[in-house]
């Protein structure tokens, strides 16, 4: 077990996302969150679910987020 829980560690500003087979490296964590929130709100069906999966991982502070 980690001495410091992963979610309590300082968040890096760099994040990698994989959504619908497209891999992107973001240098701004908040920009990635805003993008996936907007994508989630403007799509339906499977595309909505993929964006939601990545967004939830982003809100938990993960440095690599995927829709799988």
mmJSON file of the N, C-alpha and C atoms, coordinates in Angstrom:
{"data_MODEL":{"atom_site":{
"group_PDB":["ATOM","ATOM","ATOM","ATOM","ATOM","ATOM","ATOM","ATOM","ATOM","ATOM","ATOM","ATOM","ATOM","ATOM","ATOM","ATOM","ATOM","ATOM","ATOM","ATOM","ATOM","ATOM","ATOM","ATOM","ATOM","ATOM","ATOM","ATOM","ATOM","ATOM","ATOM","ATOM","ATOM","ATOM","ATOM","ATOM","ATOM","ATOM","ATOM","ATOM","ATOM","ATOM","ATOM","ATOM","ATOM","ATOM","ATOM","ATOM","ATOM","ATOM","ATOM","ATOM","ATOM","ATOM","ATOM","ATOM","ATOM","ATOM","ATOM","ATOM","ATOM","ATOM","ATOM","ATOM","ATOM","ATOM","ATOM","ATOM","ATOM","ATOM","ATOM","ATOM","ATOM","ATOM","ATOM","ATOM","ATOM","ATOM","ATOM","ATOM","ATOM","ATOM","ATOM","ATOM","ATOM","ATOM","ATOM","ATOM","ATOM","ATOM","ATOM","ATOM","ATOM","ATOM","ATOM","ATOM","ATOM","ATOM","ATOM","ATOM","ATOM","ATOM","ATOM","ATOM","ATOM","ATOM","ATOM","ATOM","ATOM","ATOM","ATOM","ATOM","ATOM","ATOM","ATOM","ATOM","ATOM","ATOM","ATOM","ATOM","ATOM","ATOM","ATOM","ATOM","ATOM","ATOM","ATOM","ATOM","ATOM","ATOM","ATOM","ATOM","ATOM","ATOM","ATOM","ATOM","ATOM","ATOM","ATOM","ATOM","ATOM","ATOM","ATOM","ATOM","ATOM","ATOM","ATOM","ATOM","ATOM","ATOM","ATOM","ATOM","ATOM","ATOM","ATOM","ATOM","ATOM","ATOM","ATOM","ATOM","ATOM","ATOM","ATOM","ATOM","ATOM","ATOM","ATOM","ATOM","ATOM","ATOM","ATOM","ATOM","ATOM","ATOM","ATOM","ATOM","ATOM","ATOM","ATOM","ATOM","ATOM","ATOM","ATOM","ATOM","ATOM","ATOM","ATOM","ATOM","ATOM","ATOM","ATOM","ATOM","ATOM","ATOM","ATOM","ATOM","ATOM","ATOM","ATOM","ATOM","ATOM","ATOM","ATOM","ATOM"],
"id":[1,2,3,4,5,6,7,8,9,10,11,12,13,14,15,16,17,18,19,20,21,22,23,24,25,26,27,28,29,30,31,32,33,34,35,36,37,38,39,40,41,42,43,44,45,46,47,48,49,50,51,52,53,54,55,56,57,58,59,60,61,62,63,64,65,66,67,68,69,70,71,72,73,74,75,76,77,78,79,80,81,82,83,84,85,86,87,88,89,90,91,92,93,94,95,96,97,98,99,100,101,102,103,104,105,106,107,108,109,110,111,112,113,114,115,116,117,118,119,120,121,122,123,124,125,126,127,128,129,130,131,132,133,134,135,136,137,138,139,140,141,142,143,144,145,146,147,148,149,150,151,152,153,154,155,156,157,158,159,160,161,162,163,164,165,166,167,168,169,170,171,172,173,174,175,176,177,178,179,180,181,182,183,184,185,186,187,188,189,190,191,192,193,194,195,196,197,198,199,200,201,202,203,204],
"type_symbol":["N","C","C","N","C","C","N","C","C","N","C","C","N","C","C","N","C","C","N","C","C","N","C","C","N","C","C","N","C","C","N","C","C","N","C","C","N","C","C","N","C","C","N","C","C","N","C","C","N","C","C","N","C","C","N","C","C","N","C","C","N","C","C","N","C","C","N","C","C","N","C","C","N","C","C","N","C","C","N","C","C","N","C","C","N","C","C","N","C","C","N","C","C","N","C","C","N","C","C","N","C","C","N","C","C","N","C","C","N","C","C","N","C","C","N","C","C","N","C","C","N","C","C","N","C","C","N","C","C","N","C","C","N","C","C","N","C","C","N","C","C","N","C","C","N","C","C","N","C","C","N","C","C","N","C","C","N","C","C","N","C","C","N","C","C","N","C","C","N","C","C","N","C","C","N","C","C","N","C","C","N","C","C","N","C","C","N","C","C","N","C","C","N","C","C","N","C","C","N","C","C","N","C","C"],
"label_atom_id":["N","CA","C","N","CA","C","N","CA","C","N","CA","C","N","CA","C","N","CA","C","N","CA","C","N","CA","C","N","CA","C","N","CA","C","N","CA","C","N","CA","C","N","CA","C","N","CA","C","N","CA","C","N","CA","C","N","CA","C","N","CA","C","N","CA","C","N","CA","C","N","CA","C","N","CA","C","N","CA","C","N","CA","C","N","CA","C","N","CA","C","N","CA","C","N","CA","C","N","CA","C","N","CA","C","N","CA","C","N","CA","C","N","CA","C","N","CA","C","N","CA","C","N","CA","C","N","CA","C","N","CA","C","N","CA","C","N","CA","C","N","CA","C","N","CA","C","N","CA","C","N","CA","C","N","CA","C","N","CA","C","N","CA","C","N","CA","C","N","CA","C","N","CA","C","N","CA","C","N","CA","C","N","CA","C","N","CA","C","N","CA","C","N","CA","C","N","CA","C","N","CA","C","N","CA","C","N","CA","C","N","CA","C","N","CA","C","N","CA","C","N","CA","C","N","CA","C","N","CA","C","N","CA","C","N","CA","C"],
"label_alt_id":[null,null,null,null,null,null,null,null,null,null,null,null,null,null,null,null,null,null,null,null,null,null,null,null,null,null,null,null,null,null,null,null,null,null,null,null,null,null,null,null,null,null,null,null,null,null,null,null,null,null,null,null,null,null,null,null,null,null,null,null,null,null,null,null,null,null,null,null,null,null,null,null,null,null,null,null,null,null,null,null,null,null,null,null,null,null,null,null,null,null,null,null,null,null,null,null,null,null,null,null,null,null,null,null,null,null,null,null,null,null,null,null,null,null,null,null,null,null,null,null,null,null,null,null,null,null,null,null,null,null,null,null,null,null,null,null,null,null,null,null,null,null,null,null,null,null,null,null,null,null,null,null,null,null,null,null,null,null,null,null,null,null,null,null,null,null,null,null,null,null,null,null,null,null,null,null,null,null,null,null,null,null,null,null,null,null,null,null,null,null,null,null,null,null,null,null,null,null,null,null,null,null,null,null],
"label_comp_id":["UNK","UNK","UNK","UNK","UNK","UNK","UNK","UNK","UNK","UNK","UNK","UNK","UNK","UNK","UNK","UNK","UNK","UNK","UNK","UNK","UNK","UNK","UNK","UNK","UNK","UNK","UNK","UNK","UNK","UNK","UNK","UNK","UNK","UNK","UNK","UNK","UNK","UNK","UNK","UNK","UNK","UNK","UNK","UNK","UNK","UNK","UNK","UNK","UNK","UNK","UNK","UNK","UNK","UNK","UNK","UNK","UNK","UNK","UNK","UNK","UNK","UNK","UNK","UNK","UNK","UNK","UNK","UNK","UNK","UNK","UNK","UNK","UNK","UNK","UNK","UNK","UNK","UNK","UNK","UNK","UNK","UNK","UNK","UNK","UNK","UNK","UNK","UNK","UNK","UNK","UNK","UNK","UNK","UNK","UNK","UNK","UNK","UNK","UNK","UNK","UNK","UNK","UNK","UNK","UNK","UNK","UNK","UNK","UNK","UNK","UNK","UNK","UNK","UNK","UNK","UNK","UNK","UNK","UNK","UNK","UNK","UNK","UNK","UNK","UNK","UNK","UNK","UNK","UNK","UNK","UNK","UNK","UNK","UNK","UNK","UNK","UNK","UNK","UNK","UNK","UNK","UNK","UNK","UNK","UNK","UNK","UNK","UNK","UNK","UNK","UNK","UNK","UNK","UNK","UNK","UNK","UNK","UNK","UNK","UNK","UNK","UNK","UNK","UNK","UNK","UNK","UNK","UNK","UNK","UNK","UNK","UNK","UNK","UNK","UNK","UNK","UNK","UNK","UNK","UNK","UNK","UNK","UNK","UNK","UNK","UNK","UNK","UNK","UNK","UNK","UNK","UNK","UNK","UNK","UNK","UNK","UNK","UNK","UNK","UNK","UNK","UNK","UNK","UNK"],
"label_asym_id":["A","A","A","A","A","A","A","A","A","A","A","A","A","A","A","A","A","A","A","A","A","A","A","A","A","A","A","A","A","A","A","A","A","A","A","A","A","A","A","A","A","A","A","A","A","A","A","A","A","A","A","A","A","A","A","A","A","A","A","A","A","A","A","A","A","A","A","A","A","A","A","A","A","A","A","A","A","A","A","A","A","A","A","A","A","A","A","A","A","A","A","A","A","A","A","A","A","A","A","A","A","A","A","A","A","A","A","A","A","A","A","A","A","A","A","A","A","A","A","A","A","A","A","A","A","A","A","A","A","A","A","A","A","A","A","A","A","A","A","A","A","A","A","A","A","A","A","A","A","A","A","A","A","A","A","A","A","A","A","A","A","A","A","A","A","A","A","A","A","A","A","A","A","A","A","A","A","A","A","A","A","A","A","A","A","A","A","A","A","A","A","A","A","A","A","A","A","A","A","A","A","A","A","A"],
"label_entity_id":["1","1","1","1","1","1","1","1","1","1","1","1","1","1","1","1","1","1","1","1","1","1","1","1","1","1","1","1","1","1","1","1","1","1","1","1","1","1","1","1","1","1","1","1","1","1","1","1","1","1","1","1","1","1","1","1","1","1","1","1","1","1","1","1","1","1","1","1","1","1","1","1","1","1","1","1","1","1","1","1","1","1","1","1","1","1","1","1","1","1","1","1","1","1","1","1","1","1","1","1","1","1","1","1","1","1","1","1","1","1","1","1","1","1","1","1","1","1","1","1","1","1","1","1","1","1","1","1","1","1","1","1","1","1","1","1","1","1","1","1","1","1","1","1","1","1","1","1","1","1","1","1","1","1","1","1","1","1","1","1","1","1","1","1","1","1","1","1","1","1","1","1","1","1","1","1","1","1","1","1","1","1","1","1","1","1","1","1","1","1","1","1","1","1","1","1","1","1","1","1","1","1","1","1"],
"label_seq_id":[1,1,1,2,2,2,3,3,3,4,4,4,5,5,5,6,6,6,7,7,7,8,8,8,9,9,9,10,10,10,11,11,11,12,12,12,13,13,13,14,14,14,15,15,15,16,16,16,17,17,17,18,18,18,19,19,19,20,20,20,21,21,21,22,22,22,23,23,23,24,24,24,25,25,25,26,26,26,27,27,27,28,28,28,29,29,29,30,30,30,31,31,31,32,32,32,33,33,33,34,34,34,35,35,35,36,36,36,37,37,37,38,38,38,39,39,39,40,40,40,41,41,41,42,42,42,43,43,43,44,44,44,45,45,45,46,46,46,47,47,47,48,48,48,49,49,49,50,50,50,51,51,51,52,52,52,53,53,53,54,54,54,55,55,55,56,56,56,57,57,57,58,58,58,59,59,59,60,60,60,61,61,61,62,62,62,63,63,63,64,64,64,65,65,65,66,66,66,67,67,67,68,68,68],
"pdbx_PDB_ins_code":[null,null,null,null,null,null,null,null,null,null,null,null,null,null,null,null,null,null,null,null,null,null,null,null,null,null,null,null,null,null,null,null,null,null,null,null,null,null,null,null,null,null,null,null,null,null,null,null,null,null,null,null,null,null,null,null,null,null,null,null,null,null,null,null,null,null,null,null,null,null,null,null,null,null,null,null,null,null,null,null,null,null,null,null,null,null,null,null,null,null,null,null,null,null,null,null,null,null,null,null,null,null,null,null,null,null,null,null,null,null,null,null,null,null,null,null,null,null,null,null,null,null,null,null,null,null,null,null,null,null,null,null,null,null,null,null,null,null,null,null,null,null,null,null,null,null,null,null,null,null,null,null,null,null,null,null,null,null,null,null,null,null,null,null,null,null,null,null,null,null,null,null,null,null,null,null,null,null,null,null,null,null,null,null,null,null,null,null,null,null,null,null,null,null,null,null,null,null,null,null,null,null,null,null],
"Cartn_x":[0.845,0.0,0.884,0.442,1.199,1.123,2.225,2.236,1.303,1.273,0.381,-0.602,-1.886,-2.845,-2.66,-2.807,-2.588,-3.412,-4.647,-5.502,-5.075,-4.263,-3.807,-2.506,-1.885,-0.626,-0.905,0.078,-0.117,-0.366,-1.345,-1.727,-0.765,-0.279,0.554,-0.34,0.223,-0.59,-0.678,0.091,0.097,-0.761,-1.58,-2.454,-2.577,-2.685,-2.884,-4.286,-5.006,-6.354,-6.428,-7.235,-7.524,-9.042,-9.605,-11.062,-11.367,-12.122,-12.512,-11.29,-10.242,-9.026,-8.068,-8.439,-7.59,-6.83,-5.498,-4.641,-4.177,-4.395,-3.98,-3.203,-2.18,-1.419,-1.745,-2.295,-2.706,-1.658,-1.316,-0.389,-1.145,-2.439,-3.269,-4.399,-4.326,-5.293,-6.707,-6.858,-8.183,-8.777,-7.935,-8.411,-8.957,-8.279,-8.745,-10.097,-10.221,-11.492,-12.613,-12.36,-13.38,-13.78,-12.815,-13.1,-14.011,-13.668,-14.466,-15.825,-15.92,-17.217,-18.121,-17.586,-18.379,-18.761,-17.816,-18.101,-19.201,-19.11,-20.1,-21.489,-21.554,-22.83,-23.456,-22.648,-23.153,-23.322,-23.089,-23.223,-24.212,-24.606,-25.529,-24.994,-25.579,-25.253,-23.839,-23.229,-21.901,-20.845,-20.926,-19.954,-20.049,-21.265,-21.481,-20.841,-21.065,-20.525,-19.002,-18.396,-16.93,-16.372,-16.977,-16.535,-16.739,-17.853,-18.15,-17.109,-16.729,-15.74,-14.41,-13.961,-12.702,-12.844,-13.974,-14.187,-14.148,-14.784,-14.79,-13.36,-12.582,-11.187,-10.401,-10.67,-10.005,-10.357,-11.627,-12.028,-11.386,-10.974,-10.283,-8.78,-8.292,-6.9,-5.923,-6.404,-5.502,-4.68,-3.457,-2.603,-2.778,-3.423,-3.762,-5.221,-6.022,-7.456,-7.868,-8.716,-9.129,-10.625,-11.227,-12.643,-12.894,-11.872,-12.022,-12.295],
"Cartn_y":[-1.185,0.0,1.24,2.254,3.5,4.261,4.92,5.736,6.935,7.476,8.593,8.08,8.113,7.641,8.364,7.619,8.168,9.422,9.451,10.607,11.836,11.655,12.785,13.379,12.684,13.179,14.386,15.276,16.423,15.942,16.501,16.106,16.716,15.898,16.382,17.145,18.121,18.864,18.114,17.022,16.242,14.992,14.7,13.524,12.925,11.606,10.894,10.313,10.536,9.978,9.103,8.061,7.207,7.089,7.626,7.587,7.249,6.171,5.721,5.452,4.903,4.55,5.703,6.904,8.085,8.409,8.363,8.637,10.095,10.816,12.218,12.464,13.289,13.717,15.187,15.465,16.826,17.411,18.664,19.341,20.108,20.267,20.97,20.043,19.588,18.646,19.211,20.463,21.09,21.218,21.442,21.522,20.164,19.093,17.74,17.466,17.829,17.628,18.403,19.651,20.481,19.893,19.398,18.805,17.593,16.677,15.461,15.733,16.743,17.123,17.639,18.503,19.024,17.905,17.02,15.902,15.013,14.785,13.954,14.592,15.907,16.605,16.787,16.679,16.947,15.697,14.517,13.284,12.339,11.33,10.329,8.936,7.954,6.563,6.164,5.362,4.819,5.915,6.938,8.029,8.756,8.958,9.58,8.727,7.419,6.515,6.5,6.55,6.582,7.864,8.997,10.274,10.314,9.771,9.737,8.905,7.776,6.901,7.639,8.335,9.083,10.235,10.954,12.09,11.653,10.546,10.055,9.752,9.137,8.849,10.142,11.143,12.442,13.083,12.994,13.599,12.898,11.65,10.918,11.167,11.971,12.374,11.407,10.489,9.539,10.219,9.744,10.341,9.671,8.493,7.809,7.388,7.856,7.595,6.966,5.938,5.224,4.931,4.771,4.445,2.943,2.16,0.688,0.19],
"Cartn_z":[0.0,0.0,0.0,-0.7,-0.773,0.545,0.885,2.095,1.924,0.721,0.402,-0.646,-0.383,-1.384,-2.717,-3.8,-5.134,-5.39,-4.913,-5.164,-4.376,-3.325,-2.525,-3.068,-4.02,-4.587,-5.477,-5.6,-6.49,-7.916,-8.547,-9.89,-10.91,-11.817,-12.91,-13.88,-14.565,-15.523,-16.851,-17.012,-18.24,-18.059,-19.07,-19.013,-20.414,-20.456,-21.719,-21.725,-22.83,-22.952,-24.205,-24.104,-25.257,-25.333,-26.409,-26.582,-28.033,-28.216,-29.545,-30.428,-29.818,-30.538,-30.778,-30.389,-30.6,-29.314,-29.392,-28.232,-28.293,-27.204,-27.128,-25.844,-25.944,-24.768,-24.549,-23.38,-23.01,-22.074,-22.271,-21.359,-20.274,-20.456,-19.476,-19.021,-17.785,-17.222,-17.261,-16.886,-16.85,-18.253,-19.25,-20.633,-21.084,-20.701,-21.041,-20.379,-19.102,-18.401,-19.079,-19.44,-20.085,-21.434,-22.183,-23.497,-23.35,-22.427,-22.285,-21.639,-20.8,-20.249,-21.366,-22.215,-23.324,-24.296,-24.588,-25.48,-24.898,-23.603,-22.924,-22.993,-22.849,-22.829,-24.219,-25.268,-26.616,-27.464,-26.894,-27.652,-26.969,-27.703,-27.171,-27.467,-26.819,-27.1,-26.705,-27.57,-27.276,-27.145,-27.991,-27.926,-26.579,-26.087,-24.775,-23.679,-23.742,-22.727,-22.729,-23.913,-23.998,-23.364,-23.707,-23.156,-21.643,-21.181,-19.75,-18.998,-19.556,-18.933,-18.751,-19.789,-19.712,-18.712,-18.764,-17.859,-16.397,-16.075,-14.694,-14.232,-15.097,-14.74,-14.53,-15.354,-15.203,-13.861,-13.468,-12.199,-11.003,-11.198,-10.133,-10.136,-11.081,-11.077,-11.719,-12.545,-13.18,-14.277,-14.499,-15.526,-16.877,-16.888,-18.14,-18.064,-19.007,-18.984,-20.304,-20.241,-21.427,-21.364,-22.527,-22.586,-22.546,-22.347,-22.315,-20.924],
"occupancy":[1.0,1.0,1.0,1.0,1.0,1.0,1.0,1.0,1.0,1.0,1.0,1.0,1.0,1.0,1.0,1.0,1.0,1.0,1.0,1.0,1.0,1.0,1.0,1.0,1.0,1.0,1.0,1.0,1.0,1.0,1.0,1.0,1.0,1.0,1.0,1.0,1.0,1.0,1.0,1.0,1.0,1.0,1.0,1.0,1.0,1.0,1.0,1.0,1.0,1.0,1.0,1.0,1.0,1.0,1.0,1.0,1.0,1.0,1.0,1.0,1.0,1.0,1.0,1.0,1.0,1.0,1.0,1.0,1.0,1.0,1.0,1.0,1.0,1.0,1.0,1.0,1.0,1.0,1.0,1.0,1.0,1.0,1.0,1.0,1.0,1.0,1.0,1.0,1.0,1.0,1.0,1.0,1.0,1.0,1.0,1.0,1.0,1.0,1.0,1.0,1.0,1.0,1.0,1.0,1.0,1.0,1.0,1.0,1.0,1.0,1.0,1.0,1.0,1.0,1.0,1.0,1.0,1.0,1.0,1.0,1.0,1.0,1.0,1.0,1.0,1.0,1.0,1.0,1.0,1.0,1.0,1.0,1.0,1.0,1.0,1.0,1.0,1.0,1.0,1.0,1.0,1.0,1.0,1.0,1.0,1.0,1.0,1.0,1.0,1.0,1.0,1.0,1.0,1.0,1.0,1.0,1.0,1.0,1.0,1.0,1.0,1.0,1.0,1.0,1.0,1.0,1.0,1.0,1.0,1.0,1.0,1.0,1.0,1.0,1.0,1.0,1.0,1.0,1.0,1.0,1.0,1.0,1.0,1.0,1.0,1.0,1.0,1.0,1.0,1.0,1.0,1.0,1.0,1.0,1.0,1.0,1.0,1.0,1.0,1.0,1.0,1.0,1.0,1.0],
"B_iso_or_equiv":[0.0,0.0,0.0,0.0,0.0,0.0,0.0,0.0,0.0,0.0,0.0,0.0,0.0,0.0,0.0,0.0,0.0,0.0,0.0,0.0,0.0,0.0,0.0,0.0,0.0,0.0,0.0,0.0,0.0,0.0,0.0,0.0,0.0,0.0,0.0,0.0,0.0,0.0,0.0,0.0,0.0,0.0,0.0,0.0,0.0,0.0,0.0,0.0,0.0,0.0,0.0,0.0,0.0,0.0,0.0,0.0,0.0,0.0,0.0,0.0,0.0,0.0,0.0,0.0,0.0,0.0,0.0,0.0,0.0,0.0,0.0,0.0,0.0,0.0,0.0,0.0,0.0,0.0,0.0,0.0,0.0,0.0,0.0,0.0,0.0,0.0,0.0,0.0,0.0,0.0,0.0,0.0,0.0,0.0,0.0,0.0,0.0,0.0,0.0,0.0,0.0,0.0,0.0,0.0,0.0,0.0,0.0,0.0,0.0,0.0,0.0,0.0,0.0,0.0,0.0,0.0,0.0,0.0,0.0,0.0,0.0,0.0,0.0,0.0,0.0,0.0,0.0,0.0,0.0,0.0,0.0,0.0,0.0,0.0,0.0,0.0,0.0,0.0,0.0,0.0,0.0,0.0,0.0,0.0,0.0,0.0,0.0,0.0,0.0,0.0,0.0,0.0,0.0,0.0,0.0,0.0,0.0,0.0,0.0,0.0,0.0,0.0,0.0,0.0,0.0,0.0,0.0,0.0,0.0,0.0,0.0,0.0,0.0,0.0,0.0,0.0,0.0,0.0,0.0,0.0,0.0,0.0,0.0,0.0,0.0,0.0,0.0,0.0,0.0,0.0,0.0,0.0,0.0,0.0,0.0,0.0,0.0,0.0,0.0,0.0,0.0,0.0,0.0,0.0],
"pdbx_formal_charge":[null,null,null,null,null,null,null,null,null,null,null,null,null,null,null,null,null,null,null,null,null,null,null,null,null,null,null,null,null,null,null,null,null,null,null,null,null,null,null,null,null,null,null,null,null,null,null,null,null,null,null,null,null,null,null,null,null,null,null,null,null,null,null,null,null,null,null,null,null,null,null,null,null,null,null,null,null,null,null,null,null,null,null,null,null,null,null,null,null,null,null,null,null,null,null,null,null,null,null,null,null,null,null,null,null,null,null,null,null,null,null,null,null,null,null,null,null,null,null,null,null,null,null,null,null,null,null,null,null,null,null,null,null,null,null,null,null,null,null,null,null,null,null,null,null,null,null,null,null,null,null,null,null,null,null,null,null,null,null,null,null,null,null,null,null,null,null,null,null,null,null,null,null,null,null,null,null,null,null,null,null,null,null,null,null,null,null,null,null,null,null,null,null,null,null,null,null,null,null,null,null,null,null,null],
"auth_seq_id":[1,1,1,2,2,2,3,3,3,4,4,4,5,5,5,6,6,6,7,7,7,8,8,8,9,9,9,10,10,10,11,11,11,12,12,12,13,13,13,14,14,14,15,15,15,16,16,16,17,17,17,18,18,18,19,19,19,20,20,20,21,21,21,22,22,22,23,23,23,24,24,24,25,25,25,26,26,26,27,27,27,28,28,28,29,29,29,30,30,30,31,31,31,32,32,32,33,33,33,34,34,34,35,35,35,36,36,36,37,37,37,38,38,38,39,39,39,40,40,40,41,41,41,42,42,42,43,43,43,44,44,44,45,45,45,46,46,46,47,47,47,48,48,48,49,49,49,50,50,50,51,51,51,52,52,52,53,53,53,54,54,54,55,55,55,56,56,56,57,57,57,58,58,58,59,59,59,60,60,60,61,61,61,62,62,62,63,63,63,64,64,64,65,65,65,66,66,66,67,67,67,68,68,68],
"auth_comp_id":["UNK","UNK","UNK","UNK","UNK","UNK","UNK","UNK","UNK","UNK","UNK","UNK","UNK","UNK","UNK","UNK","UNK","UNK","UNK","UNK","UNK","UNK","UNK","UNK","UNK","UNK","UNK","UNK","UNK","UNK","UNK","UNK","UNK","UNK","UNK","UNK","UNK","UNK","UNK","UNK","UNK","UNK","UNK","UNK","UNK","UNK","UNK","UNK","UNK","UNK","UNK","UNK","UNK","UNK","UNK","UNK","UNK","UNK","UNK","UNK","UNK","UNK","UNK","UNK","UNK","UNK","UNK","UNK","UNK","UNK","UNK","UNK","UNK","UNK","UNK","UNK","UNK","UNK","UNK","UNK","UNK","UNK","UNK","UNK","UNK","UNK","UNK","UNK","UNK","UNK","UNK","UNK","UNK","UNK","UNK","UNK","UNK","UNK","UNK","UNK","UNK","UNK","UNK","UNK","UNK","UNK","UNK","UNK","UNK","UNK","UNK","UNK","UNK","UNK","UNK","UNK","UNK","UNK","UNK","UNK","UNK","UNK","UNK","UNK","UNK","UNK","UNK","UNK","UNK","UNK","UNK","UNK","UNK","UNK","UNK","UNK","UNK","UNK","UNK","UNK","UNK","UNK","UNK","UNK","UNK","UNK","UNK","UNK","UNK","UNK","UNK","UNK","UNK","UNK","UNK","UNK","UNK","UNK","UNK","UNK","UNK","UNK","UNK","UNK","UNK","UNK","UNK","UNK","UNK","UNK","UNK","UNK","UNK","UNK","UNK","UNK","UNK","UNK","UNK","UNK","UNK","UNK","UNK","UNK","UNK","UNK","UNK","UNK","UNK","UNK","UNK","UNK","UNK","UNK","UNK","UNK","UNK","UNK","UNK","UNK","UNK","UNK","UNK","UNK"],
"auth_asym_id":["A","A","A","A","A","A","A","A","A","A","A","A","A","A","A","A","A","A","A","A","A","A","A","A","A","A","A","A","A","A","A","A","A","A","A","A","A","A","A","A","A","A","A","A","A","A","A","A","A","A","A","A","A","A","A","A","A","A","A","A","A","A","A","A","A","A","A","A","A","A","A","A","A","A","A","A","A","A","A","A","A","A","A","A","A","A","A","A","A","A","A","A","A","A","A","A","A","A","A","A","A","A","A","A","A","A","A","A","A","A","A","A","A","A","A","A","A","A","A","A","A","A","A","A","A","A","A","A","A","A","A","A","A","A","A","A","A","A","A","A","A","A","A","A","A","A","A","A","A","A","A","A","A","A","A","A","A","A","A","A","A","A","A","A","A","A","A","A","A","A","A","A","A","A","A","A","A","A","A","A","A","A","A","A","A","A","A","A","A","A","A","A","A","A","A","A","A","A","A","A","A","A","A","A"],
"auth_atom_id":["N","CA","C","N","CA","C","N","CA","C","N","CA","C","N","CA","C","N","CA","C","N","CA","C","N","CA","C","N","CA","C","N","CA","C","N","CA","C","N","CA","C","N","CA","C","N","CA","C","N","CA","C","N","CA","C","N","CA","C","N","CA","C","N","CA","C","N","CA","C","N","CA","C","N","CA","C","N","CA","C","N","CA","C","N","CA","C","N","CA","C","N","CA","C","N","CA","C","N","CA","C","N","CA","C","N","CA","C","N","CA","C","N","CA","C","N","CA","C","N","CA","C","N","CA","C","N","CA","C","N","CA","C","N","CA","C","N","CA","C","N","CA","C","N","CA","C","N","CA","C","N","CA","C","N","CA","C","N","CA","C","N","CA","C","N","CA","C","N","CA","C","N","CA","C","N","CA","C","N","CA","C","N","CA","C","N","CA","C","N","CA","C","N","CA","C","N","CA","C","N","CA","C","N","CA","C","N","CA","C","N","CA","C","N","CA","C","N","CA","C","N","CA","C","N","CA","C","N","CA","C","N","CA","C","N","CA","C"],
"pdbx_PDB_model_num":[1,1,1,1,1,1,1,1,1,1,1,1,1,1,1,1,1,1,1,1,1,1,1,1,1,1,1,1,1,1,1,1,1,1,1,1,1,1,1,1,1,1,1,1,1,1,1,1,1,1,1,1,1,1,1,1,1,1,1,1,1,1,1,1,1,1,1,1,1,1,1,1,1,1,1,1,1,1,1,1,1,1,1,1,1,1,1,1,1,1,1,1,1,1,1,1,1,1,1,1,1,1,1,1,1,1,1,1,1,1,1,1,1,1,1,1,1,1,1,1,1,1,1,1,1,1,1,1,1,1,1,1,1,1,1,1,1,1,1,1,1,1,1,1,1,1,1,1,1,1,1,1,1,1,1,1,1,1,1,1,1,1,1,1,1,1,1,1,1,1,1,1,1,1,1,1,1,1,1,1,1,1,1,1,1,1,1,1,1,1,1,1,1,1,1,1,1,1,1,1,1,1,1,1]
}}}
